Amino acid sequence: MKNNVIVATHHKTGTVWMATVFKAIAADLGVTYVDYGSQREHLEDGLKSPFILFNYDSDFRGHSDLLSRDDVRILHLIRDPRDVLISAMHYHCKSEESWLHEPVPGYNNVTYQRRLNAFATRYEQYVFEMENSTDSTLRDMQGWQYGRANCFEARYEELRQDAQMAYWTTIADFLGFDAAEQQVCRQRFWQYSLFGSLGRGHKHVRSGDVAQWKHEFTPELAAAFSRKFPRVLQALGYEPDERWVSDVRGPAVAARGPSGGLVSTLGRLASRPLERFKFVGRRA
């Protein structure tokens, strides 16, 4: 490897996908793989060049000097915020990640997941997500310092549809992998991609498709998203303006119906405004 590599993602932008790919690449090439989240406190001890450093939320506070090192190339990955919302909501309804099952002080010790599943309509679930996890994710995505000369700004949509691996090869070349190493990169990318060897049915993947919002968003949800995040799509280059909202002709908002005793148990919470929960670490 000509450079050390840093991979920075955000929640629901292909984090598990990229972590799996780059961990396999590191093993194949015999280089150090470092998970930033788990080794943040002792990072200097683990960064033995050459290394691949993976950060699942792109937060480098306390170690931001890493991003400006002359021997580092960065891959930063974003995704259409509307699809981030959709993926996050569905994932959080079922995921076993520990933070989703920790009682939240001040809310009758209800967990994030139980609160999310208690809503009667999908619209309410999405609005709750917008007020909580997705709000944090999109703020982080917007807050990233774009324009670094040593950073390849990639989009999940381009990678997800890169069955010919042209985009991926461009990324591998930018990161500094030589010809033989790029062949390893292509093999691992194909192996762990939904259009490649991985295929459908992976336990972590609900859909993975791009532009899910076009058939999932309702006019009501599109308007709520636009109010909550009025300029995020333009800032990230996904829309030129807000006219997309008036073009949404999605399905009618469907009630999810009762969920056994869960809705009745938490029914008293439904009369409150959609809360902002305090929550921690998200990796997917």
SVG drawing of the C-alpha trace seen along z (x, -y; Angstrom):
<svg xmlns="http://www.w3.org/2000/svg" viewBox="-55 -25 59 40">
<polyline fill="none" stroke="black" stroke-width="0.4" points="0.0,0.0 1.3,-3.4 -0.8,-5.2 -2.5,-4.6 -6.3,-4.5 -9.1,-6.0 -12.7,-4.9 -15.4,-7.2 -19.1,-6.4 -22.4,-7.4 -25.2,-5.3 -27.1,-3.5 -24.8,-4.6 -23.2,-1.1 -21.2,-1.0 -21.4,2.8 -20.8,3.4 -17.7,1.2 -16.3,2.5 -16.6,6.1 -14.9,5.2 -12.0,3.3 -11.5,5.7 -11.1,8.5 -8.8,6.4 -6.6,5.6 -6.4,9.3 -5.5,10.2 -2.8,7.6 -1.4,8.3 -1.9,4.7 -3.3,3.4 -7.1,3.0 -8.2,0.6 -11.8,0.0 -11.9,-3.6 -14.9,-3.3 -13.5,-0.5 -9.9,-1.8 -10.5,-5.5 -8.9,-5.9 -5.7,-4.1 -5.6,-4.8 -1.9,-5.7 -1.0,-2.2 -2.9,-0.5 -1.9,-2.7 1.1,-0.8 1.7,-1.7 0.5,-0.5 -3.0,-0.6 -6.7,-0.8 -8.7,-2.8 -12.5,-2.4 -14.8,-5.0 -18.5,-4.2 -19.8,-7.7 -17.1,-10.0 -16.5,-11.7 -12.8,-12.3 -13.0,-14.7 -9.7,-14.4 -8.0,-12.8 -8.8,-15.1 -5.1,-15.5 -5.2,-12.0 -7.2,-13.4 -4.5,-15.9 -1.5,-13.5 0.5,-13.4 0.5,-9.6 -3.3,-9.2 -6.0,-8.9 -9.6,-9.0 -12.8,-7.4 -15.9,-9.2 -19.3,-7.7 -22.7,-9.4 -26.2,-8.4 -29.4,-10.1 -30.8,-11.4 -34.3,-10.2 -33.1,-6.6 -31.0,-7.0 -34.3,-7.7 -36.1,-4.8 -33.3,-2.3 -32.8,-3.6 -36.5,-3.3 -36.9,0.2 -33.6,1.3 -34.3,-0.2 -37.6,1.6 -35.9,5.0 -32.2,4.6 -30.6,6.2 -28.0,3.4 -27.7,2.8 -28.5,-1.0 -31.9,-0.3 -32.8,1.8 -31.5,-0.4 -34.2,-2.2 -34.2,-5.9 -34.3,-7.9 -37.2,-10.4 -39.5,-8.4 -40.7,-5.8 -37.6,-3.8 -39.1,-2.9 -36.4,-1.8 -35.9,-3.5 -37.1,-0.4 -40.2,0.1 -41.1,-3.6 -40.6,-3.3 -42.7,-0.2 -45.5,-1.6 -46.6,-4.2 -49.8,-3.3 -48.7,-4.6 -45.6,-4.4 -45.7,-8.2 -45.4,-8.6 -42.5,-6.2 -40.6,-8.2 -41.2,-11.5 -39.9,-10.0 -36.8,-8.8 -36.3,-12.3 -36.4,-13.8 -33.9,-11.3 -31.3,-9.0 -31.6,-10.4 -31.4,-13.9 -28.1,-13.2 -26.9,-11.3 -27.8,-14.0 -26.2,-16.7 -23.0,-14.7 -23.2,-14.2 -23.6,-18.0 -20.9,-18.8 -18.2,-16.8 -15.4,-19.0 -15.8,-18.5 -13.2,-19.5 -10.2,-17.8 -7.6,-17.0 -6.8,-13.7 -10.4,-12.5 -12.6,-10.7 -16.2,-11.8 -18.3,-8.7 -22.0,-8.1 -23.7,-4.9 -25.9,-5.0 -22.9,-4.9 -21.4,-2.0 -24.6,-0.1 -25.1,-0.2 -21.4,0.4 -21.7,3.9 -19.0,3.3 -16.8,2.0 -15.5,-1.0 -16.4,-3.4 -14.8,-1.1 -11.7,-0.8 -11.4,-4.6 -11.7,-4.7 -9.1,-2.0 -6.7,-3.8 -7.3,-7.1 -6.6,-5.4 -3.2,-4.3 -3.6,-0.6 -1.2,0.7 -2.4,3.0 -2.1,6.3 -3.7,4.7 -6.6,3.3 -7.3,6.9 -7.7,7.9 -10.0,4.9 -12.2,5.8 -12.5,9.4 -13.5,8.5 -15.9,5.7 -17.6,8.2 -17.8,10.9 -19.6,8.7 -21.9,6.7 -25.6,7.5 -25.1,7.5 -22.1,9.8 -21.5,13.0 -23.4,11.8 -26.8,11.7 -30.1,11.1 -31.1,12.6 -28.2,11.3 -29.4,11.0 -28.3,7.4 -29.9,6.1 -33.6,5.3 -33.4,3.9 -30.2,1.9 -31.9,0.4 -31.3,-3.2 -34.1,-5.8 -36.4,-3.8 -38.0,-7.1 -39.7,-7.4 -42.1,-4.5 -42.0,-4.9 -42.5,-8.6 -46.0,-10.0 -46.8,-13.6 -47.3,-14.1 -43.9,-12.5 -42.1,-14.5 -43.5,-17.7 -42.4,-16.8 -39.0,-15.8 -38.6,-19.1 -39.6,-21.1 -37.3,-19.2 -34.3,-19.2 -35.0,-22.2 -31.6,-22.3 -29.9,-19.0 -30.6,-17.6 -29.3,-20.6 -26.2,-20.8 -25.3,-17.2 -26.2,-17.5 -29.2,-15.2 -31.7,-17.8 -31.4,-21.3 -34.3,-22.7 -37.4,-21.7 -39.6,-21.0 -39.2,-17.2 -41.7,-17.5 -44.6,-18.4 -43.7,-15.5 -44.2,-12.8 -47.2,-10.6 -46.4,-7.8 -48.8,-5.3 -51.4,-6.5 -50.2,-6.5 -51.1,-3.1 -51.8,-2.3 -49.7,0.4 -52.5,1.6 -52.2,2.9 -49.1,4.7 -50.5,6.9 -50.1,5.4 -47.3,3.1 -49.5,0.3 -51.8,0.4 -48.9,0.5 -47.3,-2.5 -50.5,-4.2 -50.2,-6.9 -47.0,-8.1 -48.8,-8.7 -50.4,-11.9 -47.0,-13.5 -45.1,-15.4 -42.8,-13.1 -39.9,-13.0 -36.2,-13.5 -34.6,-10.5 -31.0,-10.5 -29.2,-7.6 -25.7,-6.4 -23.6,-4.5 -25.1,-3.4 -23.0,-1.3 -25.0,0.0"/>
</svg>
